[in-house]
């Protein structure tokens, strides 16, 4: 009996080790099955997205392909995920030229003729949220991009977009700030051309906060102006006469 017991411990350890190997294999199997794209596949992915000529393609240790690509508007460096094929970033490379004395200097680039218009950019980011502002920016190094601010679910997001492809290069959430009571009064006074008399602030759960500003006009009428606490937009205007009419109708 003692001899049999001596064999039970090694057998038990072997069984436990085998179970651990099986569970580990099951956990790692999905990641092992996701093979990286070949250079040919990733190059074709880049060409499908951006019509141009591949200059060079390399792969770094972080499972990411770096592609140097010649487009109509210049040379771009594109980073593509080696497994998913998603574009991680695209950046226009600063062009240089060699001078006769073998030194290198920056070349002067002319504004590309085929950059996207603001209307085209608006169409491309329509799914990102309600557009509040869009600007075309030219940097000192002659690089170009669009900067847009969109509002989605009461959050403002600043988007940086490539001026030639419309690709979103950067996306940053901007913390919204609620306008002050004085700003709300000034907006209401300007809208109905009167003098602010009383103000109330409301912040309903799950809704955009707003101000109700009572404004008195020179003809002794009163108006209640609803001002959006984020966008400064006048949502509604209710006149004292309208309220009186409603009361008369109810009688």
LUMKOL-508428 format. One line per 2 residues: for each residue x negated, y negated, z of C-alpha. Coordinates in pm, whole numbers. Each point is the difference from the previous one (the first is absolute). Last residue first. Layout:
// LUMKOL-508428
X,Y,Z; ...
//
This chain:
// LUMKOL-508428
6095,-7939,-1930; -289,193,-153
10,-220,-309; -41,-314,209
-301,151,181; -165,95,-332
59,-351,-132; -163,-148,310
-302,230,-46; -38,-107,-364
29,-368,99; -285,49,249
-220,122,-281; -184,332,0
-331,22,-190; -160,340,-57
-341,163,-54; -231,-301,-17
-344,154,-59; -281,-72,246
-145,346,-91; -57,123,352
267,-148,230; 261,-17,-277
202,-323,38; 379,2,57
147,-351,-32; 305,-110,201
149,-314,-153; 175,-289,171
196,-280,-167; -18,-352,135
-47,-155,-347; -367,-65,87
-63,373,44; -54,194,323
-207,320,-14; 46,305,220
-292,239,-44; 48,374,27
-346,159,2; -94,345,-127
-166,329,89; -4,270,-272
196,307,98; -73,328,179
121,-132,335; 138,-352,-34
-239,-293,67; 209,-317,33
-117,-358,64; 241,-285,70
-37,-364,-101; 195,-322,65
25,-345,-159; -214,-3,-312
59,-313,-209; 132,14,-357
-97,67,-359; 147,349,-40
-323,182,-93; -243,-256,139
159,8,344; 6,382,1
-369,28,-94; -102,-262,259
205,177,268; -162,336,-80
-348,-152,12; 73,-159,339
127,334,134; -327,163,-97
-47,249,-282; -44,366,85
-342,140,-82; -44,308,-215
-316,207,43; -148,54,-343
-39,354,-129; -293,42,-237
-13,176,-338; -315,5,-213
-92,91,-355; 356,46,-130
-46,80,-370; 155,-255,-237
-248,102,-272; -141,-337,-108
49,-230,299; -84,273,251
238,-45,290; -45,-119,358
319,51,200; 96,-184,321
282,167,190; 265,-177,206
218,222,214; 375,-51,39
68,338,-164; -210,-103,-300
-107,-356,-73; -256,-53,-274
-301,-231,-25; -201,10,-322
-363,-71,-83; -97,57,-362
-360,65,-101; -293,-146,-190
-377,25,31; -207,-289,-133
-253,9,288; 160,-315,147
331,182,32; 306,-56,-218
334,64,167; 343,24,-164
271,-54,259; 323,176,100
245,-83,278; 313,139,164
56,321,-197; 255,232,158
-156,342,57; -257,244,-143
236,138,-266; -13,-323,-202
-380,20,-2; -46,84,-371
280,-229,-118; -145,-295,191
-343,67,-153; 150,-9,-350
173,-331,74; -320,-144,146
-174,81,-328; -250,282,-41
-349,-76,-128; -46,55,-370
-206,-301,-106; -273,48,257
-135,-323,153; -357,-36,-121
-281,160,189; -326,-182,64
-280,251,39; -176,44,329
-376,17,-21; -258,276,-22
-371,-49,-56; -190,171,-282
-149,-331,-129; 225,11,-306
314,10,207; 193,311,104
375,-23,39; 232,46,295
371,81,31; 164,7,344
196,321,25; 379,-6,16
132,205,286; 243,288,10
89,185,319; 132,330,137
149,124,-328; 177,331,68
-137,317,-163; 112,204,301
-318,204,47; -293,-219,-107
166,-324,112; -77,-266,-263
-222,-308,36; -12,-230,-304
-282,-242,-78; 102,-229,-284
-185,-146,-299; 170,-283,-184
334,-127,-132; 42,250,-282
-92,287,230; -339,164,51
3,256,282; -237,90,280
156,285,193; -67,90,360
153,333,100; 89,64,362
-39,309,218; -196,-195,265
-336,137,-112; 4,-214,-314
95,98,-355; -131,-179,-309
153,-111,-329; -166,-231,-254
100,-215,-297; 357,118,-55
165,-200,-278; 338,-169,29
374,45,44; 64,-17,376
241,247,160; -25,286,-248
-372,-68,-47; -61,27,376
186,331,21; -196,131,-300
-324,-87,177; 124,177,313
76,315,-198; -333,4,-186
-192,-61,322; 178,296,158
273,-52,257; -68,133,347
166,322,111; 287,4,246
-2,371,82; -254,-46,278
227,-252,171; 294,238,-12
-209,296,128; -137,-175,308
290,74,232; 62,354,-129
-372,74,24; -13,-122,356
298,212,98; -159,312,-154
-343,-69,153; 156,-56,342
195,325,-31; -316,191,-86
-185,-146,296; 285,105,231
-4,356,-140; -377,26,28
11,-123,361; 263,263,85
-207,278,-158; -310,-117,186
194,5,334; 181,333,-57
-317,197,-72; -123,-15,358
343,112,119; -30,322,-196
-327,86,174; 155,-62,341
280,242,-80
//
